Each structure stands twice: as structure tokens, then as C-alpha cells.
Amino acid sequence: MPAPPAEDPPSKFSVRRAWKFFTRALRLRCPHCGTRPIFIPLAQTRSLHAWFTPLDGCPHCGYAFDREVGYFLLAIWAVNYGVTALLGAGLYLYLEFVREVPLGTTFAITLPFVLCFGFCMARHSKALFLALDHFFDPPVPFHDDPPGGGEVAAPKGPQPAPAPGNRPASPPGGGVIETR
């Protein structure tokens, strides 16, 4: 009797994995474990800097969010600006040519929408960029993703001290997972 065919290993670029990271990004959760937020909660945000800046890393699994200076430039220019510009242009074209709204009214509707949407989309664009980065370049082999939908236990025991010149102390609950 012939042996049953061996199962193909799961694909690194599966739709299921992509959807998992996409939904975590929409909820502004850590792309690695999915349990902790990427940003300070809205109720605790006291400045624009706190609104736009992600935490250093996940307090639950230690996944580093802000890896280096300029890491989120692509997130701001491609994701945030691109989506905002496309939606703004689409709204303008719809109001101008389909609804035939006067030009002044079209601008009065489109401009506030674009400004508010761009501001509100800033956090999500960074979260989506983190999810894309984690999907295409995971810090650990993809088959080592935590079982059960991504729950990861915090590292136990003392954590090694960061090397001189690296990031300050790691987030509470564990060290930072190296990405390269």
C-alpha cells in the first residue's frame, strides 16, 4: 500500500496569515501576539506626540515596534498619504461630476474630510505597516508563530541588559525580539 502523500508545509504567504496580521493592525494590536496595543490608549493620550508615536515594543511579547529612526516614513508617505489622497480625490470627483455640487461646496466638504481622515489614519497606517513588515519579514520563522491564534507567554526570568548604544530598557514583561 503506498504511503499517503506528505502534506505541504504551510505557506509563508498564506491568505490566513495575511488576514490575521491585517485584523490585528486594524485593531491597533501587536502584529506578533495580537494581545497588547501598539499605541497609548486614546484616553491616556495627552499630546500630539503621544498620538503619533507607538510604544517601543509590546509589553506582552517584547516585539519591537519602533526599530530605528525613519522606520515609519514609508507608512506615513505610502499608506497614510496614499490612502488619504485617493479617498479625497475620489470624494472630489464624485461630488464634482456625479452629484454636480458647486466647486466651493465641493472643497468645503472634501478638505475637512481629508484633514480629519489623514489625522485619524496615522495610527492605523503605522499599524498596517508593522503588519506588512511582520508578514513579509517575520523576526522568527513563520512556522514558529505562536499556536492558538497568536498568544505568547511573556519571557520568564531575568532579561539580559541591552548592549551599550542600543535602545533604553526593554518594555515591562520582557526583552525586545530582534528583527534581523
PAZAPA-4460 file (N, C-alpha, C; in steps of 0.05 Angstrom, whole numbers, plus 32768, in hexadecimal, padded with zeros to 4 digits):
% residues 180
    n_x    n_y    n_z   ca_x   ca_y   ca_z    c_x    c_y    c_z   seq   type   mol
   8011   7FE9   8000   8000   8000   8000   8012   8019   8000     1      M     A
   800D   802C   7FEE   801E   8044   7FEC   8019   8056   8005     2      P     A
   802F   8063   800C   802D   8076   8023   801C   808E   801B     3      A     A
   800D   8099   802E   7FFE   80B1   8027   8010   80C8   8020     4      P     A
   8007   80D9   800E   8019   80EF   8006   801E   8101   801D     5      P     A
   8037   810A   801E   803F   811D   8034   8031   8137   8030     6      A     A
   8028   8142   8047   801B   815C   8045   802F   8172   803F     7      E     A
   8027   8184   802F   8038   819B   8029   803A   81AC   8042     8      D     A
   8052   81B7   8047   8055   81C9   805E   8044   81E2   8059     9      P     A
   803A   81EE   806F   802A   8206   806C   803A   821C   805D    10      P     A
   802C   822B   804D   8039   8240   803D   803E   8258   804E    11      S     A
   8056   8263   804A   805D   827C   8059   804B   8293   8051    12      K     A
   8041   8292   8038   8030   82A8   802E   8013   829F   802B    13      F     A
   8009   8291   803F   7FED   8288   803D   7FD9   829F   8043    14      S     A
   7FC2   829C   8038   7FAD   82B0   803C   7FA5   82B0   8059    15      V     A
   7FA5   8299   8066   7F9D   8298   8082   7FB0   82A8   8094    16      R     A
   7FCA   82A5   808F   7FDE   82B5   809E   7FDB   82D2   8098    17      R     A
   7FD7   82D9   807F   7FD4   82F6   8078   7FBC   8302   8085    18      A     A
   7FA6   82F3   8085   7F8D   82FD   8092   7F91   8300   80B0    19      W     A
   7FA0   82EE   80BC   7FA6   82F0   80D9   7FB5   830A   80DF    20      K     A
   7FC9   8310   80D0   7FD9   8329   80D4   7FC8   8341   80CE    21      F     A
   7FB8   8340   80B9   7FA8   8357   80B1   7F93   835E   80C7    22      F     A
   7F86   834A   80D2   7F72   834F   80E7   7F7F   8359   8100    23      T     A
   7F97   834F   8106   7FA5   835A   811D   7FAD   8377   8119    24      R     A
   7FB5   837E   8101   7FBC   839A   80FB   7FA3   83AC   80FD    25      A     A
   7F8C   83A3   80F3   7F74   83B3   80F5   7F6C   83B8   8112    26      L     A
   7F72   83A5   8123   7F6B   83A8   8140   7F82   83B5   814F    27      R     A
   7F97   83BE   8141   7FAF   83CB   814C   7FBC   83B9   8162    28      L     A
   7FBE   83A0   815C   7FCA   838C   816E   7FE5   8383   8163    29      R     A
   7FF5   8378   8175   8010   836E   816E   800D   8359   8157    30      C     A
   801D   835C   8141   801B   8349   812C   8025   832D   8133    31      P     A
   8036   832B   8147   8041   8311   814E   802E   8301   8160    32      H     A
   8025   830D   8176   8014   82FE   8189   7FF6   8305   8187    33      C     A
   7FF0   831D   817E   7FD5   8326   817A   7FC6   832D   8194    34      G     A
   7FD4   832E   81AA   7FC6   8332   81C4   7FC8   834E   81CE    35      T     A
   7FDF   835C   81CA   7FE3   8376   81D6   7FE3   838C   81C1    36      R     A
   7FDB   83A4   81C9   7FD9   83BA   81B6   7FF5   83C4   81AD    37      P     A
   7FF6   83D0   8195   800E   83DB   818A   8013   83F7   8194    38      I     A
   7FFD   8405   819A   7FFE   8421   81A2   7FF2   8425   81BF    39      F     A
   7FF8   843B   81CA   7FEC   8443   81E4   7FCE   8445   81DF    40      I     A
   7FBD   843B   81F1   7FA0   843D   81ED   7F97   845A   81EA    41      P     A
   7F82   845D   81DB   7F78   8478   81D5   7F72   8488   81EE    42      L     A
   7F67   847C   8203   7F60   848A   821B   7F79   8494   822A    43      A     A
   7F90   8488   8225   7FA9   8490   8233   7FBA   84A3   8221    44      Q     A
   7FB2   84A8   8208   7FC1   84B9   81F6   7FBE   84D6   81FF    45      T     A
   7FD5   84E3   8204   7FD5   84FF   820D   7FE2   8512   81FA    46      R     A
   7FEE   8508   81E4   7FFB   851A   81D1   7FFB   850E   81B5    47      S     A
   8001   851E   81A1   8003   8514   8186   801A   8500   8183    48      L     A
   802F   8505   8192   8046   84F2   8191   803D   84D6   819B    49      H     A
   802D   84D5   81B0   8023   84BC   81BB   800F   84AF   81A7    50      A     A
   8000   84C0   8199   7FED   84B5   8185   7FFC   84A7   816E    51      W     A
   8011   84B3   8164   801F   84A9   814D   8035   8495   8152    52      F     A
   803F   8493   816B   8056   8482   8171   804D   8467   817D    53      T     A
   8055   8451   8170   804F   8437   817C   8060   8432   8195    54      P     A
   8058   841E   81A4   8069   8415   81BB   8083   840A   81B0    55      L     A
   8097   8407   81C0   80B1   83FC   81B7   80AE   83DF   81AF    56      D     A
   809D   83D0   81BE   8099   83B4   81B8   8081   83AA   81C6    57      G     A
   807A   8391   81C0   8063   8385   81CD   806A   837D   81E9    58      C     A
   805A   8386   81FD   8060   837E   8219   805B   8360   821E    59      P     A
   804C   8353   820C   8045   8337   8210   805A   8324   8204    60      H     A
   8062   8329   81EB   8074   8316   81DE   8090   8322   81D8    61      C     A
   8092   833D   81DB   80AC   834A   81D6   80B2   8351   81B9    62      G     A
   809F   834D   81A7   80A4   8354   818B   80A9   8372   8188    63      Y     A
   80BF   8379   817B   80C6   8396   8179   80B5   83A3   8164    64      A     A
   80A8   83BA   816B   8098   83C8   8157   80A8   83DD   8148    65      F     A
   80B6   83EE   8157   80C5   8404   814B   80E2   83FC   814A    66      D     A
   80EB   83F1   8133   8105   83E5   8132   811C   83F8   812E    67      R     A
   8118   840C   811E   812E   841F   8118   8122   843A   810F    68      E     A
   8132   844E   810E   8129   8468   8105   8121   8466   80E8    69      V     A
   810A   8470   80E2   8100   846F   80C6   80F2   8455   80BE    70      G     A
   80EE   8443   80D1   80E1   8429   80CB   80C5   842D   80C0    71      Y     A
   80B6   8440   80CA   809A   8444   80C2   8097   8458   80AB    72      F     A
   80AC   8461   809E   80A9   8474   8088   8098   8469   8072    73      L     A
   809D   8450   806B   808D   8443   8056   806F   8441   805E    74      L     A
   806B   843C   8078   804F   843A   8082   8041   8454   807F    75      A     A
   804F   846A   8085   8042   8484   8083   803E   848C   8066    76      I     A
   8053   8489   8055   8051   8493   8039   8041   8480   8028    77      W     A
   8044   8467   8029   8036   8454   8017   801A   844D   8021    78      A     A
   8018   8445   803A   7FFF   843B   8044   7FED   8453   804B    79      V     A
   7FF5   8464   805E   7FE4   8479   8067   7FDE   848E   8051    80      N     A
   7FF3   8499   8045   7FF0   84AD   8031   7FE2   84A1   8018    81      Y     A
   7FEA   8489   8010   7FDE   847D   7FF8   7FC0   8477   7FFB    82      G     A
   7FB9   846B   8012   7F9C   8465   8016   7F8C   847E   8019    83      V     A
   7F97   8492   8028   7F88   84AB   802C   7F85   84BA   8011    84      T     A
   7F9A   84BB   8001   7F99   84C9   7FE7   7F85   84BB   7FD4    85      A     A
   7F86   84A1   7FD3   7F73   8492   7FC2   7F56   8496   7FCA    86      L     A
   7F51   8495   7FE4   7F35   8499   7FED   7F2C   84B6   7FE9    87      L     A
   7F3E   84C9   7FEE   7F38   84E5   7FE9   7F32   84EB   7FCC    88      G     A
   7F43   84E0   7FBB   7F3F   84E4   7F9E   7F25   84D6   7F95    89      A     A
   7F20   84BF   7F9F   7F07   84B1   7F99   7EEE   84C0   7FA2    90      G     A
   7EEF   84CB   7FBA   7ED9   84DB   7FC4   7ED5   84F4   7FB3    91      L     A
   7EEB   8502   7FAD   7EEA   8519   7F9C   7EDD   8513   7F81    92      Y     A
   7EE7   84FE   7F74   7EDC   84F7   7F59   7EBE   84EF   7F5B    93      L     A
   7EB7   84E1   7F70   7E9B   84DA   7F73   7E8A   84F2   7F77    94      Y     A
   7E92   8505   7F88   7E82   851D   7F8D   7E81   852F   7F74    95      L     A
   7E98   8531   7F66   7E99   8543   7F4F   7E8B   8539   7F37    96      E     A
   7E8E   851F   7F30   7E83   8515   7F17   7E6A   8504   7F1A    97      F     A
   7E66   84F7   7F2F   7E4E   84E6   7F32   7E38   84F6   7F3F    98      V     A
   7E3E   8503   7F55   7E29   8513   7F63   7E27   852F   7F59    99      R     A
   7E3B   8539   7F4A   7E3C   8554   7F3F   7E38   8569   7F54   100      E     A
   7E47   8566   7F6A   7E47   857A   7F7F   7E58   8591   7F77   101      V     A
   7E51   85AA   7F7E   7E62   85C1   7F77   7E7E   85BE   7F82   102      P     A
   7E92   85C9   7F74   7EAE   85C6   7F7B   7EB4   85CE   7F98   103      L     A
   7EAA   85E5   7FA1   7EAF   85EE   7FBC   7EA5   85DA   7FD1   104      G     A
   7E8D   85CF   7FCD   7E82   85BC   7FDF   7E92   85A2   7FDE   105      T     A
   7E9B   859A   7FC6   7EAB   8582   7FC3   7EC4   8584   7FD4   106      T     A
   7ED2   859B   7FD2   7EEA   859F   7FE2   7EE3   85A0   8000   107      F     A
   7ECD   85AD   8007   7EC5   85AF   8023   7EBF   8593   802F   108      A     A
   7EB7   8581   801F   7EB2   8565   8029   7ECB   8555   8028   109      I     A
   7EDA   8556   8012   7EF1   8545   800E   7F09   854C   8020   110      T     A
   7F0F   8566   8024   7F26   856D   8033   7F25   8565   8051   111      L     A
   7F0F   856A   805F   7F0E   8561   807B   7F0E   8542   807D   112      P     A
   7F02   8535   8069   7F03   8517   806A   7F1F   850D   8067   113      F     A
   7F2E   8518   8054   7F4A   8510   8050   7F5B   8515   8069   114      V     A
   7F58   852D   8075   7F68   8534   808C   7F62   8521   80A4   115      L     A
   7F48   851D   80A9   7F40   850C   80C0   7F48   84EF   80BB   116      C     A
   7F43   84E5   80A3   7F49   84CA   809D   7F67   84C4   809F   117      F     A
   7F77   84D7   8094   7F94   84D3   8096   7F9E   84D3   80B2   118      G     A
   7F93   84E3   80C3   7F9B   84E4   80DF   7F93   84CA   80ED   119      F     A
   7F7A   84C1   80E9   7F70   84A9   80F6   7F7D   8490   80EB   120      C     A
   7F86   8490   80D2   7F92   8479   80C5   7FAF   8475   80CC   121      M     A
   7FBC   8489   80D9   7FD9   8487   80DF   7FE0   846F   80EF   122      A     A
   7FD1   8469   8104   7FD7   8452   8114   7FD3   8438   8105   123      R     A
   7FBD   8437   80F6   7FB7   841E   80E7   7FCC   841A   80D1   124      H     A
   7FD6   842F   80C5   7FEA   842B   80AF   8003   841F   80BB   125      S     A
   800B   8428   80D3   8023   841C   80E0   801E   83FF   80E7   126      K     A
   8006   83FA   80F1   7FFF   83DE   80F9   7FFE   83CC   80E0   127      A     A
   7FF3   83D6   80CA   7FF3   83C6   80B1   800F   83C2   80A7   128      L     A
   8020   83D6   80A9   803C   83D3   80A0   804A   83BE   80B1   129      F     A
   8046   83BF   80CB   8052   83AA   80DD   8048   838E   80D5   130      L     A
   802E   838C   80CF   8023   8372   80C8   802F   8368   80AD   131      A     A
   8031   837A   809A   803E   8372   8080   805B   836A   8084   132      L     A
   8069   8379   8094   8085   8372   809A   8087   8357   80A8   133      D     A
   8076   8352   80BB   8076   8339   80C9   806E   8322   80B7   134      H     A
   805C   8327   80A4   8052   8312   8092   8068   830A   807E   135      F     A
   8075   831E   8072   8089   8318   805D   80A5   8313   8068   136      F     A
   80AB   831C   8080   80C6   8319   808C   80C3   8313   80AA   137      D     A
   80B8   82FB   80B1   80B4   82F6   80CD   80CE   82F4   80DD   138      P     A
   80CE   82FB   80F6   80E6   82FB   8106   80EF   82DE   810D   139      P     A
   80DD   82CB   810C   80E3   82AF   8110   80D6   82A0   80F9   140      V     A
   80DE   8287   80F4   80D1   8278   80DE   80B3   8277   80E2   141      P     A
   80A5   827A   80CC   8088   827D   80CE   807A   8265   80DB   142      F     A
   8085   824D   80D8   8079   8236   80E4   807C   8235   8102   143      H     A
   808D   8247   810D   8090   824A   8129   807D   825F   8135   144      D     A
   806A   8269   8124   8056   827B   812F   8048   826D   8146   145      D     A
   8041   827B   815B   8035   826E   8172   801B   8260   816A   146      P     A
   8017   8248   8175   7FFE   8239   8170   7FE6   8247   817D   147      P     A
   7FCE   823F   8174   7FB6   8249   8180   7FAF   8266   8179   148      G     A
   7FB5   826F   8161   7FAE   828A   8159   7FC1   829F   8162   149      G     A
   7FD8   8298   816D   7FEC   82AC   8171   7FF1   82B3   818E   150      G     A
   7FE7   82A4   81A1   7FEC   82AB   81BD   8009   82A2   81C4   151      E     A
   8018   82B4   81CF   8034   82AE   81D6   8037   82B4   81F4   152      V     A
   8045   82A2   8201   804B   82A7   821E   8062   82BA   8220   153      A     A
   8061   82CC   8233   8077   82DE   8238   8090   82CF   8241   154      A     A
   80A7   82D8   8239   80C0   82CA   8241   80C2   82C9   8260   155      P     A
   80CC   82B2   826A   80CE   82AF   8286   80EB   82B3   828E   156      K     A
   80F0   82BB   82A7   810B   82BE   82B1   8117   82D9   82A9   157      G     A
   812F   82DE   82B3   813C   82F8   82AD   8142   82FA   828F   158      P     A
   8140   8312   8285   8145   8318   8269   8161   8323   8267   159      Q     A
   8170   831D   8251   818B   8328   824E   818A   8347   824B   160      P     A
   819E   8354   8255   81A0   8371   8253   81A5   8378   8236   161      A     A
   819A   838F   822C   819F   8397   8210   81BC   839F   820D   162      P     A
   81C6   839A   81F5   81E1   83A1   81EF   81E4   83C0   81EF   163      A     A
   81FB   83CA   81F6   81FF   83E7   81F5   81F9   83F3   81DA   164      P     A
   81EB   8409   81D9   81E4   8416   81C0   81CA   840D   81B4   165      G     A
   81BE   83F7   81BF   81A5   83EE   81B5   818E   83FC   81C3   166      N     A
   8177   83F3   81BF   815F   83FF   81CB   8162   83FF   81EA   167      R     A
   8153   8411   81F7   8153   8411   8214   8146   83F7   821E   168      P     A
   813F   83F6   8237   8134   83DE   8242   811D   83D3   8232   169      A     A
   811B   83B8   8232   8105   83AB   8223   80EB   83B0   8230   170      S     A
   80D5   83AC   8222   80BB   83B0   822D   80B5   839D   8244   171      P     A
   80A4   83A4   8256   809E   8391   826D   8094   8377   8262   172      P     A
   809D   8361   826F   8093   8347   8267   80A6   8338   8254   173      G     A
   80BB   8344   824B   80CD   8335   823A   80DF   8346   8229   174      G     A
   80F1   8338   821D   8104   8345   820B   80F8   834A   81F0   175      G     A
   8107   8356   81DE   80FF   835C   81C3   8107   8346   81B0   176      V     A
   80F6   833D   819F   80FD   8328   818C   810D   8336   8176   177      I     A
   8124   832B   8170   8134   8336   815B   8127   8330   8140   178      E     A
   8128   8342   812E   811B   833F   8114   812D   8336   80FE   179      T     A
   8146   8338   8101   8158   8330   80EC   816D   831E   80F7   180      R     A
***
